[in-house]
Structure formats: structure tokens, C-alpha cells
Amino acid sequence: MTAFPRILVTNDDGIDAPGLVEAERIAAALADEVWTIAPLGDQSGVGQGISMHQPLRLSRYGERRYAVSGTPADCVMYAMAEFFADEPPDLVLSGVNWGANLSDSVMYSGTVGAVLAANHLGIDAIALSQAFHARSAVDFAVTRAFAVPAIETLAARRSADGSCCWNVNFPMQAVESVRGLRFTRQVGGAIRAPQLIAGADGRGLAYHWLSFERDTGAISAADADVVALRDHWVSAMPLHGTRCDEALFQRASAEGEHRLQPAAESA
């Protein structure tokens, strides 16, 4: 018996992405049974969004391999309702994303959104992302070398921590230079400002691509996810599904309730 009898694989790059094949190979090394339910097309940047204004359509791509016309979170929800209604999978793997999901980008990542959707349903889940130096130079060598031992290390913590929900990023370095696994935290400050890239369509009508001015060089905290990759470590950041600022809640609730007066009607 393997560590995970059944693993569900998804991603945000789509059913034809090369990283999905890598994730399926990783899952096959860990599970007796692998299911793939991935978006039909690229869903990068959608976070944990779900489809509320269009139906979902399922396409079969092979044995236990399907595409859904929706987001990564849709894929998880669809899988739970259609294929795992009686018994959930033992683990959800999301990725392998071609490009790191670090720092400010974590909140927008569809790769991460899928594992948060799984975690909300009480299912262990791990996001996998491979950093790159050049988008066109696809190389998953570090992921291939270290994904299985990293997942096994994180899964072994379940009994102590009570859950298994992680964002794992692999550095783009020579395999022999990778130093191991470092536990990290999400940091801010990498995204400096939004940018608009202007263009025009065939009718001369203006459009804009949304982009970002980024700078990770100023991030120096030893426990930052960005720094771990820079120092040749695999980064493992724990995730949780709530957005409540617990420290602020404790301070504010200590003040007690505040009575409010209705606002005066405007003239």
C-alpha cells in the first residue's frame, strides 16, 4: 500500500500543460490510483474563484483523466461532487506550475486556489510550482528530483499538525546544488505597482493587458519564501483557508462592542 491510496491532480495551466504531466508522474509514485481533473484552458491568476455565471462542461481525456471548463477550484469541486462524493481522495496535488508562486502572487495563484478549495473540504492538499529563469526554457529537473521526498516529509507532519495544506516551490538551480527543504512564510512587497500594457484590436479599439512591476531583490528575511529559493532551498509554506487577521481580532474584540448611530440622510 502506498502513502496515498488515491490522489487527485489538478492545475491552473490547463489540461495540456507540461507541468500537469509532471504532477501525474509524481502522483503515480505516491498513490495506487491517480485521477486528473484539470481546467480546459489556462486559468492562471484566478485564485480561488469559482464559476457562478456559466455552466461547467466535462471532457474526457483518458482513463480517470478529465478537463473541466472552469477554474482550478471548480475542478476540485466538480471532482468532489461527481467522482468522490462517497469517499474523498487522500491528497490533492495542484501543479506543477511553470513559474514560482511566491510572496504577493500567492493570493492570486490558481494553483494555490485549488489546494485551498480542497482544504476547505477537509482534504489534504499541496501546491507545486517550479521557478524558472526563462519562460521558454522548460526544465522540471528539480521538481522531478525532490517533489516526492518533499511531499512525504510534509505528509508525515499530519499527525502532529492536524492538516496538510502547503505551497511548495522548487528553485531553478542545478539539482546537485539544492540544499533541502526550508519552511517559509509568505511576504509582501514583491509587487510594487500594477501596470497596463496598451494595444488595439483589429477594429482599432483600445485594450490593455494587466501587468505588474515586481522587485524581489529587496526581500531579505531568512524565513521568506523568496529568499529560500534564492538560497537554493525548496520552499514549503503552510496554508490555511481563512482570511481573518487573528491578531487584530484579538485586539479589537478586547475593546468590546461599539454602538453605532445611523448615518444622517443626505439632502
Salt bridges, closest charged atoms under 4 A:
GLU22 OE2 - ARG25 NH1 3.20
GLU22 OE2 - ARG144 NH2 2.86
GLU24 OE2 - ARG65 NE 2.64
GLU63 OE1 - ARG60 NH2 3.44
ASP124 OD2 - ARG158 NH1 3.01
ASP161 OD2 - ARG157 NE 2.89
ASP201 OD2 - ARG203 NH2 3.72
ASP215 OD2 - ARG192 NH2 3.33
ASP223 OD2 - ARG185 NH1 3.22
ASP231 OD2 - ARG182 NH1 3.96
GLU255 OE1 - HIS258 NE2 3.24
